[in-house]
Amino acid sequence: MPIKWSTVGVSRNADEVEELMSSIRPTLWLIREKAEELKRIPHLPGYIDQPAATMASKVDSFNTYMKGYVERIRNLIPKEALEEERKAMEYGSQQSMI
């Protein structure tokens, strides 16, 4: 049964998500670092320490989840269909010599 959605479009969008993640990763690590720094403030009550710890943990989880989702999407793209669509696009963009 032929695929009715663009495998190339899905692949390109996954690439874009990956690029966006790479661009925001330094900011996410700064957020994590600040949350860890906050936790090191002396005599910090637990009701502040706990959300700060959760914040740091959520940044780690977010990075891991996003990487996993992009990888999962890539693995779900039928490889043969992706190659066929890429070839069709390549041949379709070539001008005829006639």
N, C-alpha and C positions, 0 to 999 in steps of 0.2 A: 504494500500500500504506500503510495507516494506521500511524502511529507508536504504539508501545505504551508508550513512556516519557514522562515528564512534561517537556516542553520548559520549562515555567515553573519546575519544580523545579530543572532544570539551570541555568537563567538565574539563579535566586535564589541557588543555591549559588556560582555564579561571582561574583555580587555580594558574597557573604559573604567569599569568598577575597580578593577585591580590597580589601574593608574591613579584613580582618585584615592584609594586606600593608601597607596604609596605616598601620595602628596600630603595626606593628613596624619600619617603615622607619627611624624616628629611632634606634632601638636598633641596627639593622644599620649605619647610618652611623657611630654611635659606635664600634662594633666595628672598622669599617674605619679610622676615624681613629686608634684605639689601635694597630692593626697598623702603620699608617704611622708613628706616633710611635715605636713599638718599633724600626722599621727605621732611625730617625735616631739611635739611641744610638751614640755614638762607639766605634770599634774592634769593632763587632759582627761575630762570625765568620759566615761564609757559611752554616754549617749552622743558624744561627738566623735570619739575614736571609731566606733562601729560604722557609722556612715562613711567615714574617711577610708576605712579598710574596704568597705564594699565598693566605693568609688574606684579604688585602685584595682580591685579584682574585676570589676565590670569592664574596665578599659582592656585588661588582658583578655577577658572572655570575648569582648567585641572583636578584637583583632583576630582571635582564633576562629570565631564563628564566621566572620566575613571571608577569611581565607578559605575555610571549609566550604562555604556556600558557593563561592566562585569555582572552586575545584569540582564540586558536585555538579554544577551546571555544565561545566566543560565535559565531564564524564558522561553526562546524559545526552549530549549531542551525538547523533549517529555519525560516526567517522566517515562512512562511505558517502552519506548524503552531503556532508560538509565538503568533501573533496569534489564530488560531482558539481555542487553549486559553485565552488570556486573555479573549476574548469569552465563551466558554462559562462560565468562572468568574464573570465579571461578571454575566451573565444568570442563572446558577444561584444567585447570592447575592441576587438581587432577589426580594422577596416578591410574590406574586400579589395583585391587587386584588380578586379574586373572593371 
